[in-house]
């Protein structure tokens, strides 16, 4: 995950060159057949290039797959923040961010399998590592446009949001089964925990 922190932003990433086509072909292959089923040959076919061309840019399948997964995560981040940034209030931003992440987890065939890892206690503990906390913090930073005075609290707010997400993803209950029930639950619990005002 450390590569994620130094990755170029989606807007600055060049698109259309051969290396980029290979990464996009990899994300499509992983989405279709999973990481284990993705091969150099399959990526070459998907990108309409030779295997030799793939090896000019990537030494191993693992290197190629890592780039493909990173691209999928970057693209997910872009979609999530676009939805959340459409909110008119800090509370609306936090709720939309939560739901955008939930939807991305449910719909993104590359991101979704990673969530299964949260069933293990070790993986859950790593979610709050300094590295992943810094990555997660980027999702909440735009909330400062609504409430700049909360900047000193941003790390704690990030941890609170991550804890709620892990809980909702791994533990199902009647309070989280439907979108309406989850929204009501978040308004009663997450929004006050984040120190945000209730919506009208």
C-alpha positions as CSV (number, residue, x, y, z in Angstrom):
1,X,0.0,0.0,0.0
2,X,2.9,2.4,0.4
3,X,3.0,2.8,-3.4
4,X,-0.5,4.3,-3.2
5,X,0.7,7.3,-1.2
6,X,3.2,8.2,-3.9
7,X,1.0,7.4,-6.9
8,X,0.1,10.2,-9.3
9,X,-3.3,11.6,-9.0
10,X,-5.9,10.3,-11.6
11,X,-6.0,13.7,-13.2
12,X,-2.2,13.8,-13.7
13,X,-1.8,10.2,-14.9
14,X,-1.0,9.9,-18.6
15,X,-3.6,7.8,-20.5
16,X,-3.3,6.1,-23.8
17,X,0.3,4.9,-24.0
18,X,1.2,1.2,-24.2
19,X,2.0,0.9,-20.5
20,X,-1.3,2.5,-19.6
21,X,-3.2,0.2,-22.0
22,X,-1.5,-2.8,-20.3
23,X,-2.6,-1.6,-16.8
24,X,-6.1,-1.0,-18.0
25,X,-6.2,-4.5,-19.7
26,X,-5.0,-5.9,-16.4
27,X,-7.8,-4.3,-14.4
28,X,-10.3,-5.7,-16.9
29,X,-8.8,-9.2,-16.7
30,X,-8.8,-9.2,-12.9
31,X,-12.4,-8.0,-12.9
32,X,-13.3,-10.9,-15.2
33,X,-11.3,-13.8,-13.8
34,X,-9.7,-12.6,-10.6
35,X,-6.1,-12.1,-9.6
36,X,-5.2,-15.8,-9.7
37,X,-6.7,-16.2,-13.2
38,X,-5.0,-13.2,-14.7
39,X,-2.0,-14.2,-16.8
40,X,0.5,-12.3,-18.9
41,X,-1.0,-14.0,-22.0
42,X,-4.5,-12.9,-21.0
43,X,-3.4,-9.3,-20.5
44,X,-1.6,-9.3,-23.8
45,X,-4.7,-10.5,-25.6
46,X,-6.9,-8.0,-23.8
47,X,-4.5,-5.1,-24.7
48,X,-4.1,-6.5,-28.3
49,X,-0.3,-6.7,-28.0
50,X,2.3,-9.5,-27.9
51,X,3.6,-11.1,-24.7
52,X,7.0,-9.6,-25.5
53,X,5.4,-6.2,-25.4
54,X,4.1,-6.8,-21.9
55,X,7.5,-7.9,-20.7
56,X,9.1,-4.7,-22.1
57,X,7.1,-2.8,-19.5
58,X,6.6,-5.3,-16.6
59,X,9.1,-8.0,-15.5
60,X,6.5,-10.2,-13.7
61,X,2.8,-10.9,-13.5
62,X,3.0,-9.7,-9.9
63,X,4.3,-6.3,-10.9
64,X,1.6,-5.9,-13.6
65,X,-1.1,-7.0,-11.2
66,X,0.1,-4.6,-8.5
67,X,-0.2,-1.7,-11.0
68,X,-3.6,-2.9,-12.1
69,X,-4.9,-3.1,-8.5
70,X,-3.4,0.3,-7.8
71,X,-5.1,1.8,-10.8
72,X,-8.4,0.3,-9.7
73,X,-8.0,1.8,-6.3
74,X,-7.1,5.2,-7.7
75,X,-10.1,5.2,-10.0
76,X,-12.4,4.1,-7.1
77,X,-11.0,7.0,-5.0
78,X,-11.8,9.4,-7.8
79,X,-15.4,8.2,-8.1
80,X,-15.9,8.2,-4.3
81,X,-14.7,11.7,-3.9
82,X,-16.7,13.0,-6.8
83,X,-19.9,11.8,-5.1
84,X,-19.0,13.1,-1.7
85,X,-17.8,16.5,-3.0
86,X,-21.3,17.1,-4.4
87,X,-22.7,17.5,-0.9
88,X,-23.7,20.9,0.4
89,X,-22.8,20.4,4.1
90,X,-20.1,18.7,6.1
91,X,-22.7,16.2,7.4
92,X,-23.9,15.5,3.9
93,X,-20.3,15.0,2.8
94,X,-19.6,12.5,5.5
95,X,-22.8,10.5,4.8
96,X,-22.2,10.6,1.0
97,X,-18.6,9.5,1.5
98,X,-19.7,6.6,3.6
99,X,-22.3,5.5,1.1
100,X,-20.0,6.0,-1.9
101,X,-17.3,3.8,-0.3
102,X,-20.0,1.2,0.6
103,X,-21.2,1.2,-3.0
104,X,-17.7,1.0,-4.4
105,X,-16.9,-2.0,-2.2
106,X,-20.1,-3.7,-3.3
107,X,-19.7,-3.0,-7.0
108,X,-16.0,-3.0,-7.8
109,X,-14.9,-6.5,-8.6
110,X,-11.3,-5.6,-7.8
111,X,-11.8,-3.8,-4.5
112,X,-14.6,-6.1,-3.2
113,X,-12.4,-9.2,-2.6
114,X,-10.0,-7.2,-0.5
115,X,-12.8,-6.6,2.0
116,X,-12.9,-10.3,2.7
117,X,-9.5,-9.9,4.3
118,X,-11.1,-7.8,7.0
119,X,-12.6,-11.0,8.5
120,X,-9.3,-11.7,10.1
121,X,-8.3,-9.8,13.3
122,X,-4.7,-9.1,12.0
123,X,-6.1,-7.5,8.8
124,X,-8.5,-5.4,10.9
125,X,-5.7,-4.2,13.1
126,X,-3.6,-3.2,10.0
127,X,-6.4,-0.9,8.8
128,X,-5.4,1.6,11.5
129,X,-1.7,1.4,10.7
130,X,-0.1,4.8,10.1
131,X,0.3,4.1,6.4
132,X,-3.3,3.1,5.8
133,X,-4.6,5.9,8.2
134,X,-2.7,8.4,6.0
135,X,-4.4,6.9,2.9
136,X,-7.8,7.0,4.5
137,X,-7.3,10.6,5.7
138,X,-7.2,11.8,2.1
139,X,-10.9,10.8,1.8
140,X,-11.9,13.1,4.7
141,X,-9.6,16.1,3.9
142,X,-12.3,17.7,1.7
143,X,-14.6,18.1,4.7
144,X,-12.3,21.0,5.8
145,X,-13.8,23.1,3.0
146,X,-17.0,23.0,5.0
147,X,-15.5,23.2,8.5
148,X,-11.9,24.4,8.4
149,X,-11.8,24.7,12.2
150,X,-11.9,20.8,12.4
151,X,-8.4,20.4,10.9
152,X,-6.8,19.6,14.3
153,X,-9.4,16.8,14.7
154,X,-9.0,15.2,11.2
155,X,-6.9,12.3,12.3
156,X,-9.4,11.3,15.0
157,X,-12.3,11.8,12.5
158,X,-10.5,9.6,10.0
159,X,-10.1,6.8,12.6
160,X,-13.7,7.1,13.6
161,X,-14.9,6.8,10.0
162,X,-12.6,3.8,9.4
163,X,-13.8,2.0,12.5
164,X,-17.4,2.5,11.4
165,X,-16.7,1.2,7.9
166,X,-15.0,-1.9,9.1
167,X,-17.8,-2.5,11.5
168,X,-20.6,-2.1,8.9
169,X,-18.7,-4.2,6.3
170,X,-17.9,-7.1,8.6
171,X,-20.9,-7.1,11.0
172,X,-24.4,-7.1,9.7
173,X,-27.5,-6.1,11.7
174,X,-31.0,-4.8,11.3
175,X,-29.6,-1.3,11.7
176,X,-27.4,-1.7,8.6
177,X,-29.4,-4.0,6.3
178,X,-31.1,-1.3,4.2
179,X,-29.9,2.1,3.0
180,X,-32.6,3.9,5.0
181,X,-31.8,2.0,8.2
182,X,-28.1,2.6,7.8
183,X,-28.6,6.3,7.1
184,X,-30.7,6.6,10.3
185,X,-28.1,4.7,12.3
186,X,-25.2,6.8,10.9
187,X,-27.1,10.0,11.8
188,X,-27.6,8.8,15.3
189,X,-24.1,7.4,15.8
190,X,-21.4,8.3,13.2
191,X,-22.3,12.0,12.7
192,X,-22.2,12.9,16.5
193,X,-19.0,10.8,16.8
194,X,-17.4,12.9,14.0
195,X,-18.5,16.0,15.8
196,X,-20.7,17.2,12.9
197,X,-24.0,19.0,13.2
198,X,-27.2,17.0,12.5
199,X,-28.9,17.7,9.2
200,X,-32.2,19.6,9.2
